[in-house]
Amino acid sequence: MNRPGDFSRVFRQGKRTGGGGLTVLTVDNSVGHPRLGLAIAKKHVKLASRRNRLKRIIRESFRQHQSSFSNIDIVVLSRPGLDQLDSAQIWAALERHWLTVVAQWQNS
């Protein structure tokens, strides 16, 4: 996702799941494939190198699970305390979020 309108639609209408220093918002789309948006706040992760590392981890995790998602837009938000987690904890949090997202959209 790269248009501001796409992000605002997810923020307005999205289903929310939180935990592990991240919040994941999801809403259906008409594009035909899942899309990912990132909102990693400088306030939560101060150093640019850490923000970039976090974005790489989230993108890679999304790529690995992309085939299990329906046609949805996903926005991943940072939360306070995220910069205290190591890579393994972030991967584990993302796994939990993806399972929740898949379960939410299978029931819809």
Secondary structure, 3 states (H helix, E strand, C coil): CCCHHHHHHHHHHCEEEEECCEEEEEEECCCCCCEEEEECCCCCCCCHHHHHHHHHHHHHHHHHHHHHCCCEEEEEEECCCHHHCCHHHHHHHHHHHHHHHHHHHHHC
